[in-house]
Amino acid sequence: MSDLGDFTEFDGDDTGEPEAEQTDAGGTTTDTEPTDPDATVEEFDSYEATPAGQDRGIGVLSASAGLQISERSDETQLRAYLTVGNRSDVRIGSYLLAPYPDGERLFCRITALEYTQEYRADDATEIHARRAMRSTAIEEADFKLLATLEPVAVLYEDGSGGGSQRAGGQGTGENGHLRRRMTDRVPKPETIVRLADEKADIKTGLKMPADGVFLGYLAVGGETVRTAASPPTIDYRLQDDYAAGDPLVFRHTLVAGGTGSGKTHAAKNVLRQYLADDRTYPLETGGDREVRPAVVQFDPQDEYAQMHDDGDYDEAFAKRLDREGIGHGGHDDTIAFVPKVGSANYAASHHSAEQVTFTIPFSMVHENPWLVAGSGLNDNQYGALVNELLPQFDRQYGRDGTYEQFQSFLDDPALREQLDESGRVHEATFDAVKRRARGFGAVFDQDARPITDRVHEFVRPGRLTVVPTYHISQGRHAETVVLALSSLLVDQKLSNDPAHERIKETPLIVGMDEAHNFLTDADTVQARKVIGKFTDAAKQGRKERLGLFLITQDPQDIADPVFKQINTTVVLNLGDEDAISAVNIPSNLESKVPYMEKGQMVVYSPDNSEPVELIGLSRCVTRHGRG
């Protein structure tokens, strides 16, 4: 038996078959080799394709296994044969166009790539394997590369004229607007397919707005999609114009990403766009009056006050941002509102924003009694606090009564005995409330001006107010501060008779980093009250010009009633399976999340676009990092 290493190469010589005749383009008949299915690549390449000229597109639609567009996605069958020279240009997720005879175009996306056998040679034999291992190049033409396509939309011109940009896409010139509709036609077999490389086609096909708040650049497989335009990238923006519907900022945003994924970098870049000088929103009852939004950002890691200062980038990068209409640079009207909590000291040398201190007055507990229920009162105990103890304390000390006075009030044995004998509060219930209401002495009524006296500074059109809590050592105290301030904002926004008109009349974005710590679902009175309040706020956000901007690495811990109100989800790298499942993005994008590099993201915003992959700016547009 001979060694397989000494085999003789098959040269495709005489097969014993008769020669075939072939007529060239000029009508002359010539003798040629037969079109033997076992022929080699070299023989196949000797045949000239007619008509002569340059190939168009990257391949053609194949009907060999059927060509079908169906209302049911699992019955749709759309595949394209990709020619050898174009195969390196395609990726799973690449966008393609296939024209119809009347000028409409099918916009589709590659969902799978598959090599299939082209000739009768079996590539799985020892001989072929050894030949491949010794050769310098793979004969790729020995195989067919088929792309499975997902139809996304049919593109057409409505012929209305004008050529202005549309909401959800870009205008196409003087003869009409480019529009999209559901896929309702099957293209013809052997229709030429080409890569979508026009910005208008891609933006319209994906239902992306032409204008709005910049998030990043469209990407496929971690690489930005390039076009022949200038700039060659395709910007992704969130709809932000009442003329086209409710701005998505008031339909709430969630940014989810693990440690090191770049979520704070991304969040800063987005929030900076809302602070641009020309960003305004009309008031519901303000006639033609438009007001710049205020941003209040709760900051447990002390990172957002840096937005006062310029970012670390050169002039060329700044000019690029200017050309593309992206807001950048430090925001001068940034102020750090520092809560005074016990002896905790806030020292910040990493930013130059103005700092003011404040305290939470105990009077705010009358409106939100659960602020002193951090240890978890049950329903019976909470009822005693709300219906008996706080009203009696109010009658005795007034609304200006302090937390220290409230503690003395609860220490009165006569009060305990009176309430127990009257049957209004059992002595065990009284003792439970007394225990759980202790421990807040460092939070309330500290040596600083009450926040209720500083509302006009706290919320101001065009201002970024940052509330750092990094210096507060006890999580219970930090939680109370954040919930007290956020409740003040939400209550005034939703009130028909607000005590602070400034909050009511200013478009407001409430940013909350590590949102899972404050909006978690739990079986306590405090959790239920907080979730109920924020759910109401989210539902009425569009009407009241109130937007929630939540940032978290544990989206699975955010209460479902709040999560359901989120319209725009921005997902960066997440490694936890529960977290990935919780963000509820399409499965084709979900599988990419654990492998995304820093700055890569998936955006799921059904009212803004198809689900897409993006790459954010490589630089933060404001200062970022402690270096």
C-alpha positions in Angstrom: 0.0 0.0 0.0 1.5 3.3 -1.0 2.0 6.2 1.3 -0.8 8.8 1.0 1.9 11.4 0.9 3.0 10.2 -2.5 -0.4 10.4 -4.2 -0.6 11.8 -7.7 -2.6 15.0 -8.1 -5.8 14.5 -10.0 -5.5 16.8 -13.1 -9.0 16.5 -14.5 -7.7 15.0 -17.8 -9.5 12.8 -20.3 -12.7 11.6 -18.8 -13.8 9.7 -21.9 -16.7 12.1 -22.4 -17.3 13.7 -25.8 -16.3 17.2 -26.2 -19.0 19.9 -26.1 -19.5 22.7 -28.4 -19.8 26.3 -27.1 -20.9 29.3 -29.0 -19.1 32.5 -28.1 -20.6 36.0 -27.9 -20.0 36.5 -31.7 -21.9 33.4 -32.7 -18.8 31.3 -33.5 -19.0 27.6 -32.5 -15.8 26.3 -30.9 -14.9 22.9 -29.4 -14.6 23.0 -25.6 -14.3 20.6 -22.8 -17.7 19.4 -21.5 -19.2 21.0 -18.4 -18.3 18.1 -16.3 -19.5 18.5 -12.7 -16.2 17.0 -11.6 -14.2 19.6 -13.5 -11.5 21.5 -11.6 -11.5 25.2 -10.7 -9.0 25.9 -13.5 -11.2 24.4 -16.1 -14.3 26.2 -14.8 -12.4 29.5 -14.8 -11.6 29.1 -18.5 -15.3 29.7 -19.4 -16.1 33.3 -20.0 -19.2 34.8 -18.5 -21.4 36.8 -20.9 -22.2 39.5 -21.4 -18.7 40.9 -21.0 -18.3 43.7 -18.5 -17.8 44.3 -14.8 -19.7 42.4 -12.1 -22.3 44.4 -10.2 -23.1 43.8 -6.6 -21.8 41.0 -4.4 -23.9 38.1 -5.6 -27.5 37.0 -6.6 -30.5 35.7 -4.9 -30.7 31.9 -5.1 -33.9 29.9 -5.7 -32.3 26.5 -5.5 -33.9 25.7 -2.2 -36.9 28.1 -2.7 -37.4 31.8 -2.5 -40.2 32.9 -0.2 -41.3 36.0 1.8 -43.9 35.1 4.4 -45.9 36.8 7.2 -44.3 34.2 9.4 -40.6 34.7 9.9 -40.0 30.9 10.3 -41.5 30.4 6.8 -39.5 33.1 5.1 -36.7 31.6 2.8 -34.3 34.1 1.3 -30.8 33.2 0.4 -28.1 34.8 -1.7 -25.1 33.3 -3.5 -22.0 35.4 -2.8 -19.3 35.4 -5.5 -15.7 34.6 -4.5 -14.2 38.0 -4.8 -16.8 39.6 -2.5 -16.9 37.1 0.3 -14.4 38.9 2.5 -16.6 42.0 2.5 -19.6 40.4 4.3 -20.4 39.7 7.9 -23.3 38.3 9.8 -25.4 41.5 10.4 -24.3 43.2 7.1 -27.1 45.1 5.4 -27.9 44.3 1.7 -30.3 45.7 -1.0 -32.1 43.6 -3.6 -34.0 45.7 -6.3 -37.5 44.9 -7.6 -38.1 45.5 -11.3 -40.2 48.7 -10.6 -37.4 50.4 -8.7 -38.4 49.5 -5.1 -35.8 47.7 -3.1 -35.7 45.0 -0.5 -33.6 46.0 2.5 -32.3 43.0 4.4 -29.8 41.7 6.9 -27.5 38.7 6.7 -28.3 36.3 9.6 -26.2 33.3 8.6 -23.3 32.4 6.3 -22.8 28.8 5.0 -20.4 27.0 2.7 -21.9 24.2 0.7 -20.3 21.7 -1.7 -20.2 23.0 -5.3 -18.6 20.0 -7.1 -18.7 16.3 -6.5 -15.3 16.3 -4.8 -15.6 15.4 -1.2 -13.5 17.8 0.9 -13.7 15.5 4.0 -11.4 12.7 2.7 -7.8 12.2 3.8 -6.5 13.1 0.4 -8.3 16.4 0.2 -7.4 17.2 3.8 -3.7 16.6 3.2 -3.8 18.5 -0.1 -5.4 21.5 1.8 -2.8 21.3 4.5 0.1 21.4 2.0 -1.3 24.1 -0.3 -0.7 27.8 0.1 -4.3 28.9 -0.6 -7.8 27.4 -0.3 -9.6 27.0 -3.6 -12.7 28.8 -2.3 -14.4 28.6 -5.6 -14.8 24.8 -5.0 -17.6 25.8 -2.6 -20.7 27.9 -2.6 -21.1 30.6 0.1 -24.7 31.2 0.8 -26.0 34.0 2.9 -29.3 33.6 4.7 -31.1 36.9 4.7 -33.7 38.5 7.0 -36.0 40.9 5.2 -36.3 44.1 7.1 -38.3 46.5 5.0 -39.2 47.5 1.4 -37.8 50.9 0.4 -39.6 53.1 -2.0 -40.1 56.8 -3.0 -43.5 58.2 -2.3 -43.2 60.8 -5.0 -44.5 63.6 -2.9 -41.6 65.9 -3.9 -39.8 68.5 -1.9 -36.8 66.3 -0.8 -36.9 67.4 2.8 -35.8 65.1 5.5 -38.4 62.9 7.0 -38.7 61.7 10.6 -37.1 58.3 10.8 -34.9 58.6 7.7 -33.4 61.0 5.2 -34.7 62.7 2.2 -33.7 61.5 -1.2 -33.9 64.6 -3.4 -36.3 66.8 -5.3 -38.4 63.9 -6.7 -39.7 62.4 -3.5 -39.1 61.0 -0.1 -37.6 57.7 0.7 -40.0 55.6 2.7 -40.2 52.1 4.2 -42.9 49.6 4.6 -43.3 46.0 5.7 -41.9 43.3 3.4 -44.8 42.3 1.2 -43.1 41.3 -2.0 -40.8 38.5 -3.0 -37.9 39.5 -5.3 -37.1 37.6 -8.4 -34.6 34.7 -8.6 -31.0 35.8 -9.5 -31.8 39.4 -8.5 -28.4 41.1 -7.9 -27.8 41.9 -4.3 -25.4 44.6 -3.1 -24.1 45.9 0.1 -26.2 48.9 1.4 -23.7 51.7 1.3 -25.9 54.8 1.1 -26.7 56.6 4.4 -30.3 57.4 3.3 -31.0 53.7 2.4 -29.6 52.4 5.7 -31.2 55.0 8.0 -34.6 54.6 6.3 -34.3 50.8 6.2 -33.6 50.7 10.0 -36.2 53.4 10.8 -33.5 55.6 12.2 -34.2 59.4 12.7 -32.2 61.8 10.7 -31.8 64.2 13.7 -31.9 63.9 17.4 -29.7 63.1 20.4 -26.4 61.4 19.3 -25.6 58.0 20.8 -23.0 56.5 18.6 -22.2 55.1 15.1 -24.0 52.1 13.5 -21.8 49.0 13.6 -21.8 45.4 12.5 -19.6 42.8 14.3 -17.7 45.5 16.2 -16.8 47.5 13.1 -18.5 50.8 12.1 -20.6 50.6 8.9 -18.9 52.8 6.3 -20.4 54.6 3.4 -19.1 56.7 0.5 -20.4 59.9 2.1 -18.6 62.4 4.3 -18.4 61.6 7.1 -18.4 57.9 6.1 -20.0 56.7 9.4 -23.7 56.5 10.1 -24.7 58.4 13.2 -27.4 57.0 15.4 -29.7 59.5 17.1 -32.7 59.3 19.5 -35.8 61.1 18.3 -36.1 64.4 20.2 -38.7 66.5 18.5 -42.4 66.8 19.5 -43.3 67.3 15.8 -42.3 63.7 15.2 -43.8 62.4 18.4 -42.9 62.5 22.1 -39.1 63.0 22.6 -37.7 59.7 23.8 -35.9 61.3 26.7 -39.4 61.6 28.4 -40.1 57.9 27.7 -37.1 57.0 29.7 -33.7 55.4 29.1 -31.7 52.5 30.7 -28.0 52.2 30.3 -26.8 48.7 31.4 -23.2 47.5 31.5 -20.7 45.6 33.6 -17.6 47.0 35.3 -15.2 48.3 32.7 -17.8 48.3 29.9 -17.7 52.1 29.5 -21.2 52.7 30.8 -20.3 55.9 32.7 -18.3 57.2 29.7 -21.4 56.5 27.5 -23.8 58.0 30.0 -21.8 61.2 30.2 -21.7 61.5 26.4 -25.4 61.2 26.2 -26.2 63.5 29.1 -23.9 66.2 27.6 -26.2 66.2 24.5 -29.2 67.1 26.6 -27.2 70.0 28.1 -26.4 71.6 24.7 -27.3 75.3 24.5 -29.9 74.8 21.7 -31.7 71.8 23.3 -35.1 73.1 24.4 -38.6 71.6 24.9 -42.0 73.3 24.9 -43.9 73.4 28.1 -47.3 71.8 28.1 -49.1 74.9 29.2 -46.5 77.4 28.2 -47.8 78.4 24.8 -44.8 78.9 22.4 -42.4 79.0 25.3 -39.5 76.5 25.1 -37.2 75.8 28.1 -33.9 74.1 28.4 -33.9 70.9 30.4 -32.4 70.5 33.8 -30.4 67.4 34.7 -30.2 66.1 38.2 -27.7 63.2 38.5 -27.4 61.0 41.6 -23.8 59.9 41.7 -22.6 57.2 44.1 -19.1 57.0 42.6 -18.5 60.8 42.4 -17.8 60.9 38.6 -20.4 63.2 37.0 -19.3 66.5 38.5 -16.4 66.2 36.2 -18.7 67.1 33.4 -18.0 70.7 34.4 -14.5 70.3 32.8 -13.3 69.8 29.3 -12.5 66.3 28.0 -9.1 65.0 27.0 -9.2 65.3 23.2 -7.4 67.3 20.6 -8.6 70.1 18.3 -9.1 67.7 15.3 -11.5 65.6 17.3 -13.4 68.7 18.5 -13.8 69.9 14.9 -15.1 66.5 13.9 -17.7 66.7 16.7 -18.7 70.2 15.6 -19.1 69.1 12.0 -21.4 66.2 13.1 -23.4 68.4 15.5 -22.3 66.6 18.7 -22.2 68.6 21.9 -18.9 68.5 23.7 -16.7 70.4 26.2 -17.2 71.0 29.9 -20.6 72.3 30.9 -20.0 75.5 32.9 -23.4 75.4 34.7 -22.6 72.3 36.7 -22.9 72.3 40.5 -22.3 69.6 43.1 -25.0 69.5 45.7 -23.3 67.8 48.6 -25.5 66.2 51.3 -24.3 67.0 54.8 -24.5 63.6 56.6 -23.0 63.4 60.1 -19.2 64.0 60.2 -18.7 62.7 56.6 -16.4 65.0 54.7 -16.6 65.5 50.9 -13.3 66.3 49.3 -13.1 66.6 45.5 -9.9 67.5 43.8 -10.9 65.8 40.5 -13.3 68.4 39.3 -13.7 72.2 39.5 -17.5 72.4 39.8 -19.0 74.6 42.4 -20.0 72.8 45.6 -22.9 73.7 48.0 -24.0 71.7 51.0 -27.5 71.0 52.1 -29.4 68.9 54.6 -32.7 66.8 54.5 -35.2 68.4 56.8 -37.3 66.0 58.9 -40.4 67.9 57.6 -40.0 65.9 54.4 -41.0 62.8 56.3 -44.6 64.0 56.6 -45.0 63.8 52.8 -43.0 60.6 52.5 -43.2 58.7 55.9 -41.3 55.7 54.4 -38.1 57.7 54.6 -37.8 56.5 58.2 -38.8 53.0 57.3 -35.5 52.0 55.9 -35.2 48.9 58.0 -38.5 47.6 56.7 -41.8 48.3 58.5 -44.6 45.9 57.8 -48.0 47.2 56.8 -49.4 47.3 60.4 -46.3 49.2 61.6 -46.4 51.6 58.7 -50.1 52.3 59.3 -49.3 53.2 63.0 -46.6 55.6 61.8 -48.7 57.3 59.2 -52.1 57.3 60.9 -51.2 57.9 64.5 -47.6 58.8 65.4 -46.7 61.4 62.7 -50.1 63.2 62.9 -49.8 63.5 66.7 -46.2 64.6 66.4 -47.3 67.3 63.9 -50.0 68.5 66.3 -47.4 68.7 69.2 -44.4 70.2 67.3 -45.7 71.4 64.0 -44.2 70.8 60.5 -40.9 72.3 61.7 -40.4 69.6 64.3 -37.0 68.0 64.0 -35.8 64.3 64.0 -34.3 64.7 67.4 -37.7 65.9 68.7 -39.4 63.0 67.0 -37.0 60.6 68.9 -37.9 62.3 72.2 -41.6 62.0 71.2 -41.3 58.2 70.7 -39.4 57.9 74.0 -42.4 59.1 76.0 -43.8 56.1 78.0 -47.0 57.9 78.5 -47.6 58.1 74.8 -47.0 54.3 74.4 -49.4 53.5 77.2 -52.1 55.9 75.9 -52.0 54.5 72.4 -52.0 50.9 73.6 -54.9 51.4 76.1 -57.0 53.2 73.5 -56.5 50.2 71.1 -55.0 52.5 68.4 -51.4 51.1 68.4 -50.5 47.9 70.2 -47.4 48.3 72.4 -45.4 45.7 70.4 -46.2 47.7 67.2 -45.2 50.9 68.9 -41.9 49.4 70.0 -41.2 48.1 66.5 -41.7 51.5 64.9 -39.5 53.1 67.6 -36.7 50.7 66.9 -36.8 51.0 63.1 -37.1 54.8 63.1 -33.8 55.1 65.0 -30.4 55.5 63.3 -31.3 58.5 61.0 -29.8 61.2 63.3 -26.9 61.7 60.9 -29.2 62.3 57.9 -31.9 64.8 59.0 -31.5 68.4 60.2 -27.7 68.8 59.9 -25.8 72.0 60.0 -26.6 73.2 56.5 -29.4 74.9 54.6 -32.4 72.6 54.0 -32.8 71.4 50.4 -36.4 72.8 50.4 -34.9 76.3 50.7 -32.5 75.7 47.8 -34.9 74.4 45.1 -34.2 77.3 42.8 -30.5 76.4 42.8 -31.1 72.7 42.8 -33.2 72.8 39.6 -32.5 75.4 37.0 -33.0 75.2 33.2 -29.7 74.2 31.5 -28.1 73.2 34.8 -26.4 69.9 35.6 -26.9 69.3 39.3 -24.9 66.4 40.7 -25.6 64.8 44.0 -22.5 62.8 45.1 -23.0 60.2 47.9 -19.6 58.5 47.7 -18.5 60.2 50.9 -21.4 58.7 52.9 -20.2 55.5 54.5 -23.5 54.0 55.4 -25.6 52.7 52.5 -28.8 53.3 54.5 -28.0 57.0 54.9 -27.1 57.4 51.2 -30.3 55.6 50.2 -32.4 57.9 52.3 -30.8 61.0 50.8 -31.3 59.8 47.2 -34.9 58.8 47.8 -35.7 62.0 49.6 -34.4 64.2 46.8 -35.9 62.1 44.0 -39.2 62.0 45.7 -39.2 65.8 46.1 -38.6 66.1 42.3 -41.2 63.5 41.4 -43.9 64.8 43.8 -43.6 68.3 42.5 -43.6 67.2 38.9 -46.8 65.2 39.4 -48.6 67.6 41.7 -51.5 69.7 40.6 -50.7 72.3 43.3 -46.9 72.2 43.6 -45.1 74.1 46.3 -42.1 74.6 44.0 -43.2 75.9 40.6 -39.6 75.8 39.4 -39.6 72.0 39.3 -43.0 71.8 37.7 -42.1 74.2 34.9 -38.7 72.9 34.0 -38.2 69.9 31.7 -36.3 67.5 34.0 -34.0 64.5 33.5 -33.4 62.5 36.6 -30.3 60.4 36.3 -29.7 57.6 38.7 -26.4 55.6 38.7 -26.5 52.2 40.4 -30.3 52.4 40.0 -30.7 48.8 41.1 -29.9 49.9 44.7 -32.9 52.3 44.9 -35.5 50.8 42.5 -35.3 47.2 43.5 -38.4 45.0 43.9 -38.7 43.9 47.6 -41.4 42.9 50.0 -41.2 46.0 52.3 -43.4 49.0 52.7 -40.6 51.3 51.7 -39.8 49.4 48.5 -43.5 49.3 47.4 -43.9 53.0 48.0 -40.8 53.9 46.1 -41.6 51.6 43.2 -45.2 52.9 43.1 -43.9 56.5 43.0 -41.4 56.0 40.3 -43.9 53.9 38.2 -46.4 56.8 38.3 -43.6 59.2 37.4 -42.6 57.0 34.4 -46.1 56.7 33.2 -46.7 60.5 33.3 -43.2 61.5 32.1 -44.3 62.4 28.6 -47.0 64.7 29.9 -44.9 66.3 32.7 -41.6 66.6 30.8 -39.9 64.2 33.2 -37.4 61.7 32.0 -35.7 58.9 34.0 -32.1 58.1 33.0 -31.2 54.9 34.8 -27.7 53.4 34.9 -27.0 50.0 36.3 -24.8 46.9 36.1 -27.7 44.8 37.5 -30.7 45.4 35.4 -32.4 42.2 36.7 -32.7 43.9 40.1 -34.8 46.9 38.8 -38.4 46.4 39.7 -40.5 45.2 36.8 -43.2 48.0 37.0 -40.5 50.6 36.4 -38.6 48.5 33.8 -41.7 48.1 31.7 -41.9 51.9 31.3 -38.4 52.1 29.8 -38.5 52.8 26.0 -34.8 53.0 25.2 -32.4 50.3 26.4 -28.6 50.8 25.8 -26.7 47.6 26.6 -22.9 47.5 26.9 -20.9 44.4 27.8 -22.6 42.3 30.4 -21.2 38.9 31.6 -24.0 37.8 33.9 -26.7 35.6 32.2 -29.5 36.9 34.4 -28.5 40.5 33.6 -28.4 39.8 29.8 -31.8 38.1 29.9 -33.3 40.9 31.9 -32.6 43.6 29.4 -34.9 41.8 27.0 -33.2 42.5 23.7 -33.6 40.4 20.5 -31.8 37.1 20.7 -29.4 37.8 17.7 -28.1 40.8 19.6 -28.3 39.2 23.0 -25.7 36.6 22.0 -23.2 39.4 21.2 -23.4 41.2 24.6 -20.8 39.1 26.5 -18.2 39.6 23.8 -18.5 43.3 23.2 -15.5 45.4 23.7 -15.4 48.7 25.7 -17.6 51.2 24.0 -19.6 48.7 21.9 -23.3 48.7 22.6 -26.7 47.4 21.5 -29.6 49.8 21.4 -33.1 48.5 21.7 -35.6 51.3 21.2 -38.7 50.1 19.3 -40.2 53.5 18.8 -36.9 54.9 17.4 -35.4 52.2 15.1 -34.9 48.5 14.5 -32.6 47.0 17.2 -29.0 47.9 16.2 -25.4 47.6 17.2 -23.4 50.8 17.8 -19.9 52.0 18.7 -19.7 55.0 20.9 -17.2 57.8 20.7 -13.7 56.8 21.5 -13.3 59.9 23.7 -15.5 61.3 26.5 -16.8 64.7 25.4 -16.2 65.9 29.0 -13.6 65.1 31.6 -13.6 61.5 32.7 -11.3 59.6 35.0 -9.3 60.5 38.1 -6.0 60.8 36.2 
